[in-house]
Every structure is written in structure tokens, then in C-alpha cells.
Amino acid sequence: MADQPKRSKSDKPEKYVFATLIIGLREGLEAALIVGIIAAFLRRQGRTDALRWMWVGVGVAVAICVAVAIGLEVLSRDLPQRQQEGLETVIGVIAVAMVTYMIVWMRQHARDLKGDLEAAATDAVNEGSAIAFVMMAFLAVLREGLETSVFLVAAFNASNNAVPSALGAIIGIGIAVLLGYGIYRGGVHINLARFFKVTGLLLALVAAGLVMTAFRTAHEAGWLNVGQQQVVDLTWLVQPGSIQSSLLTGVLGIQPKPVLIEVVGWAVYLLIVGTIVLWPAGKAFPRRAAGLACGALAGVLAIAAVVVFSTAPAEPAPPSDTMRGSVSGTPSTSGVLTGKTIRVPDPVAVRVESADASQATGTLTSGSVSTPLPKLAATDNAQIGSASYPTYQQLASPNLDIATLVPDAPTRVTPAQVAAGNNGRLPVGLNTQTFGVDAPVIYTMTATVTTSVDPAFNTPVAADVHYVVTATATPDSGAAVVLGKVATFDAEHTADAAELGALQNALDQRSAHHVRSVVVPLWLAGCAVVAAILAGLLLVRRRRPTPPPEHEDLQTGTLTGPVHTKEKTT
């Protein structure tokens, strides 16, 4: 996996101004264009009452869009890092989808935009309804404003510096408002066909950069791990603080060390959308040829998905979930077991059945005795080799037979034996008058189990079991007397380099299986579906309505001239 540099907050701020300026200018002018057409029509009709209500609709739409933008930004900042990267990915994808739809929609409808608006406005005038004008302006500004909000939030996240990005957006929207007002007053004449083509291409470049950023944040969120091989080292060209870095990173989204999936996404998006933007307006698009090509591509991708899935390597068998421990050090005895021999159970093994962030479950095997470990609680991680592993611990009570563990352990003890094992002193609470000549001894066993686990397979990479034997005298009369710890021993094992290497190899095999059997086939299948949808859209013939004999063509002219209304056809 290629190392990807984190987005730095020390980047030059001016490099993000131009990208958000283009967004604000293009989207703002589209809204201003629609509002200006309606306002100019109402002014010529003398409907100042409807004009006032239209501005109310514009103001409400702007307020809603600002609230949405602020809400998205606050939500993004309050999330933990990984969830924040995930939200940025979702916002980036939505922004790219919106701007792509906007580019395609404007190209298809710009020719009839003015005539359609004025026809709708004429109907509203004839009906005497001011609400229609409010809704027309409100919906126009709301649509463009929501697109701008999502797109700008995505740009803010990509820049990681909201101040210069916001400044660029404000400047762009300000210019758009001034141009819209000039068009409304009739004093500004711009070639809309050229304007929409140039800004559409710039927006396509900015959106392609957001595609790269979305792929990067998806990887940082843990959603995308395929295609992370570094393609080229552009640090010689994309130098922080330089003019070329401002253009390449701030506007085009190109990173110093782009990886494969980012480069492919950037190139594919720019090829498709750039073709739509630059295609000559008067030249018919070869829909049938493009549709057949997309259909063939969909078939190839679908076949490739099946081939990749069927030839994927088999899922590797998980490593053993049990770790055997060996005796560490010399078992110790004291008290009434002083000098006795301990037979350490064989095997001593820890098995992990499940594990999460807070606890794990498993089984302790002590010879022929199995002890459940239902509540292995998480403790501090343990460093083993070059990795840190989650570690869990639980106090268990193995039901070991003392006669098997210590064959010559006394079953009854006298006060003299108790004193001999306690440095000549009797324990507190032992009353020789009620203790009697001797008393039975009960032995209890506890085991503190500590294990470190690889979270991918729930495989133990380290296990330590500390056994403690405690003796208690229970005279026929009087209270029981705790004689204390009388034996301890340990069994442990930590994975060596060979075992850690085998575990890493299993992880690599599992990752390769997942990529070949899940990730790549799903990506190919998804691309096949998209290609098939595009093929269907291109091959289905649509009937365009016959345009009215007189209306203004926004692809080849300006917004000045006499009022034209669209006649209804019967």
C-alpha cells in the first residue's frame, strides 16, 4: 500500500480561492440568470407586487441553503476522525453528482431556458397569481444554492482551510450577483454560450479533483483499500507554496503522490464530462455509436467481474485460535506445601473464541481440565514485534485436583505443621484450644489469564497464565483459618518471529482473497451497471418539443432583446 501524505493545514491558502471562486461564479450566475429573467419580465409587465414577493422567495431560499451548508460543516467537524473522513467522502460524491447533473442539464436546456421561463411567467400573469413567481424564484435559487452548498463544503473539506475557500466563494457569488443585476437592468451583455462552455470545463476540472479527494478520504475512512499503489511521484512539480501547486492541487485536485485509483477516477471523469462540455452545440452527438460502445464496455466489465471472481484464490484457513504455554521459572511452594513437588498440568493452553474492543471470550486448558473464560476484559495493548495487539485479562478458577497437582499434599495439618510453614508463628485467628489435634485442609486454585490477540483472526499472539494455590484449614470447631498462598507457578508463550511471519502471511492471503473475490468484482460489476445505464440512456430516442418560432438561444446569443413568450402547442 502506498504511503499517502495527510492533507496539511499549512498549505498556502490562496491556492483554494480560485476553485471556490469558479464554483460560486458558475452556480451563482445560473441562479441570478433565472431570477434576472423573471424579474425583467415582471418589471416590463409592471407587476411590482409580484416582484416584491419574488425577492421574498429568493431570500428564503438563500437562508435555507446557508443553514444546510453550516449544518454540514458543523456535523463534519464534530465527528471522530474516521467517521469525518467517511462523511467527507459522501459529501464529495454528492457534490460531484450534483455538478455533473448541472453541467449536463444546462447544456440540454439552455436553448429553451428563457422561453420556458417567460411562458410560465405569462401563465402566472394571466392567472393573477404572485405565488407562482415566488415558487419559480424560490425553487431556482434553492436548487442552485443546495448544489453550491454541498459543492463548497466538499471543497472546504478538500482544502482543510475554510477561510480562503470561503473568500473565493464569496467573491464568485458577488461577481455573479453583479452580473445578474447588470443583465436585469439590461446594461450587461455576455456571450452565454462561451461563458457556459468555459466555466463548465473549469467546473469539470474542479469536480475531477474532488473525485480524487473522495477516493482519498474513502481510503482514510477504511472503505477503500484497492488501487492504492503509487503511480507517479509529482513532488518535483506539486511543491507546496508554489504557483503550480496552487493550480494543480487547489484547482485540479492533483496530489504530490497520486495512487492508481485516484488517477483512474480523475481521468475517467474528466474524459466523460469534458467531452460533454466541449462537444459542439450544432453537431449531433453520436448517441447510437456511444450507446453501443457503452453497452460493449458493460459486457466486457461484467465478464471481467465473473472471471476475476472465479479465479480468486481460496480463502486461507485461519491460524490456530489456541496458544500453548510452557512453564516459565521454577514453581514455588510455601507454608504447608514447603518442599513439596508440583506437577504442572500439561498442556496449559489459552483459546480465544471471540474478541472486540472491550472484552473477549475463550477457554483455559489446564491438563485435562477446561475452564471457560467468558469475561476477558480489555487492558493496555501489548507491543509484540513491530505491532501493538489488544490484550485481555481474567481471573479464573480451574477445578484442578490437588492430589494430581501436588501428590503428597497433606490433607490434614496440625498446629505445629502450620507454625513450621509460617516461620514458627501461628496465623492470626488460629485458636489452638478449638483447633484440635489436626484439621482438614481445603486447597483452592486461581489462575490469572492474560492474552494478546490479533484482531483479524482472533488468534492469540501471547499468553500468560499465573496459577496460585491457597490453603484453608477447617477445624471441626471454631472458625476456618486461611493459611495463605502455598504454591505458585506460571506458564507462558509469546509468538516468535517465525510465528508472527506466518500470521502476517495469512493476513496477506486473506486480503488478496477479499480483493479478488469481493472488492474487484464489485467494482467491475458496479462499473458495468453504470455503463449499461449510460448505454440505455444513449440508445433510447427522446422526442424534443418543437421550439417556438421566436425565443432567445442561450447557446449562441445574449440575454438582451425584446420579450418573447412561448406559444402553447395543441
N, C-alpha and C positions, 0 to 999 in steps of 0.2 A: 504494500500500500504506500502510495507516495505521500510524503510529508506535505501538508498544506499549511501555509502560513496563515495565522489568525488575522482577522481584519483588525487593523490597528487604529486606535483613536488619535494617533499623532499624524495621520495623513494630512497633507495640505488641504485646507478647507475649500479653496477656490475651485478645486477640480470637480466638485459636485454641483456647483452653481449652474453650470451650463446645462447639465442633464435635466435638472428640475425646471429650469427656465423654459426649455423646449416643451416639457410636459405641460406646464402652466399656460404657455402661449397657445399651443395647439388646442388643448381641451377648452381653455377659456375662450378662445376665439370662436370655437364651434358653438358654445352656448351663447356668446354675445351675438353671433351671426343670426341664430334663430330668434333671440329676443329682439334684435335690431329690426329684423324683417317684420315681426308682429307690431313693434312699436311704431315703425314708419308707416305701416298700413293704417293703424289706428289714428295716428296724427293726421294723415291725409283724409281720413273719414270723419275727423272732428269728434271722435269718441274719447274725450279726455277722462270721462268717468271710468270707462273700461281700462284706459291706460294706467290710471292710479291702481286699480285692482290687480293689473298685470304685475306692477312692481311689487305689490304685496306678495304675490306668488313667488316672485324671484327671491325676495328676502327670506321667506320661509324655507325655500329650497336650499339657499346658501347656509342658513343656520343648521339645517339637518345635516348637510354634508360636513360642515366644520365639526359638529358633535360626533359624527361617525369617525372622522379622522382622529380626533382627540381620543375617543374611546379605544380605537385600535392601537394607538401608540401607547396609551397607559396600560392596556392589557398585555401588550408585548413586553413592556419594561418590568411588570410585576411578576412575571413567570420565572421559574428556575431556568438555568442556562439551557439545558437540553430541550425543555418544552418551549423556551423562547425561540430557539433555532427552528423547531417544528412549526411554530406559528408564523415565523418569517417565511418559511417555505410555502405555507398555504397562502399567505398574503401575496407573495411573489407570483405564484401560479395564477391566482385570481387576477392580479394586475396584468399579467401577460395575456391572459384570455380576453380581458376587457379591451385592452388597447388593440389587440388583433381584430376583435369584432368591430371596434370603432373604425379602424382603417378600412376594413372590407365594406362596412355599411356606408361610410361616407363616399367611397368610390362608386358604389352602386346607386346611391340615392341623391348624390349632389346635383345631378342633372335636373331632377324634378323637385328639389327641395323648396325653392322659392314659390313655385306654382302651387305645390301641395299646401304649403302654409297659408298662402293668401286665399286659396279656395276654401280651406277650413275657416279662416277668419271671416270670409264673406258670408258663409253659412251662419256663423255666430252673430254677425251684424244683423243679418236678415231676421234671425230669431230674437234679437234684442237681448242676448244673454252675455253678461260680463263674466260669469263663472267659467265659460269656455276659454276665454282669454287667460284667466288666472291659471287654469289647469294646463293649457298649452305651454305657457312660460314656466310654470312650476315643474312640469314633467321634463321639459327640455333641460332646464338648469339642474334638476335633481339627477338626471341620468349622467350628464357630463360631469357634475360635481362628485357623484359617487365614484365614477371611474377615476377622476383626478385624485380623490381622497385615497383610494386603495393603491393607485399607482405611486403617489407621493410617499405614502407610508412604506411601501416596498423600497422606494429609492432612499428614504431616510435610513431604513434598516441596512441597506447595502453600503451606505456611506458611513454609518455609525457616528455621524456628526450632524445633528439636526439643524444647527444654526445656519451654516452656508446653504444647506439644501432648502431650508425654508425661505431664505433670502432669494434664491433663484426662483422658487415657485411664486413668491410674491411679485417679483419683477415681471415674470412671464404673464401672470394673471393681470397685472397692472397694464402691461402693454396691450393685452387682449381687450381689456375694458376700454382703453383709449381708442383702439381701432374700431371696436364695436360702436362706440359713441360717434366716431367720425363717419362710419357707414350709415348710422341712423340719421345724422344731420345731413348726409349727402355730400360731405366735403372730402371723403377719403375714397380713392379708387385703387383697388388692388387686383392683381391677376390671381383669382382664386384657384384656377387650375394649377398654376405654377406653385402657389403657396401650399396647397394641399399635397402636391407631389413632393416638394422639398421637405416639408415638416413631417409628412408620412414616412419618408425614408429615414429621417433623423429619429423619429419615434421607433421605427423598426430596429434601428441600431441600439437605441437605449433599451428596448424590450429584449433584444437578444442578449444584452449584458445582464438583464435581470434573470434570463433563463440560466446563465452561468451561475449567478448568485444563488438561485433557487436550488440548483444541483449541489452547490457547495454547502448551503445550510441544511439540505436534506441529509448529506453525509455527516455533518456535525451533529445532527439530531439522532443519528443512528438508524435512519430509514433507508439509506442507500450506500452500499459498500461495493457495488460493481463499477468497473471502469475508473478506478482511482489511480491508474498508472500515469505518472507524469509524462506528458507528450513532448514538451519543449521547455527550455529554460529561457525566459524572456527578461531576466533581471537586468541584463545589459541595456534593454530598451525601456522597460517599465521601471524607471528609477524613481523612488519616492521624492516628491518635491519638484520634479522636472515638468516642463510643458507637455512633453509627450505622455508622461504618466497621467496628467490631468485629462488629456483627451482619451487615451486608451483605457484607463481604469475608470475615471469619473464618468465618462460618457458611454463608452463601448463595453465596459464591464470586464475587460480583459485583465487577467491576473498575471503576476510575475511568473508563476509556475502552474499553468493550467494543466488539468488532468484530462484523460480521454473523454469521459462522459460530458464534461463541460464543453470541450471543443466540438464534439459531435452535436450537442444540443444547440450551441451558438450557430454553427454552420447551417444545420438543417432549418432552423427557424428563420435565419436571415435569407436563405435561398428561397424559401416559400413565400414569405411575406414581402421580401424585396421584389420578387417577380410580380406580385400583385400590384405593388405600388408603382413600379416602373413600366408596367405594360401600357402601351399607347392607348389612349382613350378611344380613338377612332378605329382601332384594329380589333377585330373579333378575336376573342381568346379561344384557342383550340380546345374547347371543352371536351370533345369526344376523345381526342388523342390523349389529353391529360387524364381523363377518366379511365381510359383503357390502361394507361401506364400505371395509375394508382391501383387499379384492380390487379394487374400483374404483380405489382410490388406487394400487395396484400397477400396474394397466393404464395409468393416466394417467402415472405416473412412467416406465414403460417406453417409452411413446410419446414423452414429452418427451426421453428419452435418445436415441432414434433421430433425432428432429427436430434436436436440438442438434448431434449428431454429423454429420448430413448437411448442415447449413448452416454448419458450421465453416469459417472462412477457410482458404484453401490455405496450405500450409507455404511460407514465403518462401524464395527462393533465397539460399543463404549468400553473404555478401560474398566478394570475391576473396581467395584464400589467398596471393596474391603481392603484394609491395610493391616498386615500382621506386625506386631511389635515384638521386640526381643528384650530380654532382661537387661536393664542398664544399672550398673553398680552391683553391690552385694546386698542382698536382703538383710535387714537388721531386725534383731529381736531384743526385747527388754522385759522387765517385770517377771511375771510368772513363766514367760517363754524364753527367758535368758538362756542362751546356749543351745536352744533347740534348732533343728534344721527345717527350713521352709522349702517345700516343693512347689515351685512356681508353676501355675497351670500352663499347659501348652495345648493349643495355641492361645495367645492373647491377641485378639483382633477387633478392630472397630469397623463397622459397616455403616455407611451413610445412605439413607433411603431417599431423603428429600432435604432441600435447603433453600431458604430465602434470605432476605436481608436481616431478619430479626431472629430466626431460630431454624433449627434443623432437627431431623429425627433419624434414628438409626438403631443399631444393636451392638452391644458389647458381648464378645465371646470370651469366656474365661474357661479354657479347657472344654469340658462338656456342658458347661452352664451358659445359657444365653440370657442376657439381661436387656430388656427394652430401654431405649434412650428416647423417650417421647418429647423431651424439652431441652434439647441442646441450645442454650442461649448464646446469642452472638456476643463476642468480646472484641478486643482490639485485633486488627488484622496482623498477620504474621508475614514477615519477609522471608521468602524461601527462594533461593537462587536470585533471579533478577525480577521476580514478580511478587506482588503482595496478594495474599489469599485471605478470604474471610475465615474467621476462626470461631469455634463454638465450644461451650463447656457445660458439663452437667455432673452433679454428684449422684452416683448410682449406688445400689445396694445388691451386689451379686450374692446369690444364695449358695455360697461355697461351703462345702463340708470341711470343718476344721480338722477332722481326723485325716482327710486326704491332704489338706494343705500342710498341716504340722502333725505327722503321725503320732508323735509322743507328747502331744499337748496334754497337760493334766486336766482331768475332768472335775477334780475336787482339789481344793487348796486349803492349807492350814494357815493360821495367822503367822506362823514362823516363815512359811514359804512366801507369803505376801510381803513380810518385812524384808526378807532376803532379796527380793526383787525390787525393793524400793529403798535401797541404800540403808537398810537397817531400821527403817521407820515404817510405822503403820499408817495407811492412808487416813485422811480426815474422815470421820464418820464410822470407822470400824470399831465396834464395841466388842472387846474380847469376851465379855460375860454373856452376850447374846449370840455371838458368832458361832460358838460351839467349837468342837474339836476341828472340824473342817466344814467346808460349804461347797456346793456345786458352783461351777464356773460356766458362764454363758459367753460365747465369743460371737461378735458381730463384725461384719465386713462392709467397708465402704470403698468406693472407687471413684476418684475424680478423673473424669474423661475429658481430655482436651484434644480437639482435632481441627486441622486446617483443610479446607475443601476447595477444589477447583469448581467454580460455579457453572461451567459449561456442561460438565458431565456428572457433577456431584461426586467426584472422585476424591477420596482423602489423599492429601499430599504430605500430611504429617499427623501422627497420633501419639499421644502420651497418656498412659493410664497409671495413676498413683493409687496403690492399694494400701489400706490401713486396717489393721485388726485391733479391735478394742475388747478388753475382758471386763466382765462384771461378775462379782461374787454375789450369790443369792442364798444367804443363810436361811435355815429353817425358821428362825425367829429374828425379828429385827429387820431393819431396812437393808436393801441391796446396797452393795458398795462397789463403786466404779473403780476398777484397778488401772484404768488409763490405757494408752496405746501400748500394745505388747509386740507388734510386728508391723513392718512396712516394707514394701518393695515396689519397683517401678518396671514398666515395660513400655518401650517407645520405638518409634521409627520415623525417619524423615526421608522423603524421596531424594535419591541421589541424582547426579547429572543424567545418567542413563534413563532413569525413570521419568524425569522431567522432560527429557528429549522425546521419549515415547509418547508422553501425554501431548506435547506440542505437535507431534506428527499426527496424532489422532484428531486434534483440533483443526489442523490444516486439511486433513482428508474430509472432515465434516463440513468445513467451509467450502471446499471445492464441490462436494456433493450438493450443498444447498444452492450454490451459484448456478451449477449446471442443471439441476433438476427443478429449481424454483425460480430464482431471480431472472436468469437469462430467458427461459421460456416465457415467463410472464411479460417481460419487456417486449420480446418479439411478438407475442400474441397481442399485447396492447397496441403496438405499432401497426400490426396487421389490421386490427379493428379500426384504428384511425384512418389507415389507407383505404379500407373498404368503404368507410363512411364518406370520405372525400370522393372516391370513385362514384358512389351513388349520387352525391350532390352534383357532380360534374356531368354525369350521364343523363340525369333526369332533366328533360327540357322544361323550361319555365316560359310561360307566356307573359311578356311585358305589356302593360297597358299602353295604348297609343297616346303619346303626349299631346297636350292641347296645341293648337296651331301657333299660339304665341305665349311664350314664357321664357324666362331668362335661364341660360345654360351656365351653371356654375363651373363646369369643366373648362369653358372657353371664354368666359366673359367676366364682368364685374357685377356688383350689386346696385349699380345706378341705372336709372332709366324709368320709364313710365310704369304704372301699376298694371300687372297682368293677372287676371283671375283665371282659374282652371275651370273649363266648362265640364259639366257632367255629361257623360255619355249614356245613351239609353240603348 
